[in-house]
Amino acid sequence: MHPSRRVLSLAALGVAAWLLRQTLRGRDPVRLTQPGWGEVLSPADGVVAFVRRVEEGKVVGDAPLDLRAFTEQDLEDGWLLGILLGPLDARYVYAPAEGTVGDVRLTGGPGGGPLLNPLQKVALLGGLPADPLGQPNLEGNERHTTVLTTAQGHVGVTLLAGGKGLGAITYAGEGDALNAGQKLAYLEASGGAVLLTLSAVLVPQVSVGDRVVGARTVVARKV
């Protein structure tokens, strides 16, 4: 093949791949939800990066972390789940349970640290989990938190930027009554994570590495 034709072919493949990625990311799948009693659904499509206990406001791990620094939430005891959105995952975020919006906050800015290091990005491309909580300066990343008062207790959804700003279009405000599966936001920026905080009366039903589907996969259940 002539070199110029090879260059044109590669360029065409690159454009086609970019268009496919944009189409997959921007799709608006129909999600019909019928959660059972006491169930909490995944707020987004992606891979479960971590499932951590929260005790006395601290995220339990090798080095305890202040929950409020990541989510702006005051939760004494419960759980923190992290879902990483891959490059081809739909960008919509959904209400994980029926409830009333009690608090909405936008904090941080585009000057924070990267969500993942290079090795973790490669792992995510392969569908493997990558825990971002140990990344430096992560507490400075832009994030948007919606706290719901539900029959399952405290349920909070935090959208965490990948380091270059969140780029989120949000749909819910304080006092709004939401159904499970109702849209909370659309994430325009690449990368990012969705953090889910749960009260202690809920028990996680997923493990690290599980692939979850927004508004469909049951991630926690009331005991």
Secondary structure, DSSP 8 states (H G I E B T S, - for coil): --HHHHHHHHHHHHHHHHHHHHHHHH----------TTEEE-SSSEEEEEEEEEETTEE-SSS-EEHHHHH----SEEEEEEEE--TTS--EEE-SSSEEEEEEEEE-BTTS--SS-HHHHHHHHTT-----TTSTTGGGB-EEEEEEEETTEEEEEEEE--SS---EEE---TT-EE-TT-EEEEE-SSS-EEEEEEETTEEE---TT-EE-TTTSEEEEE-
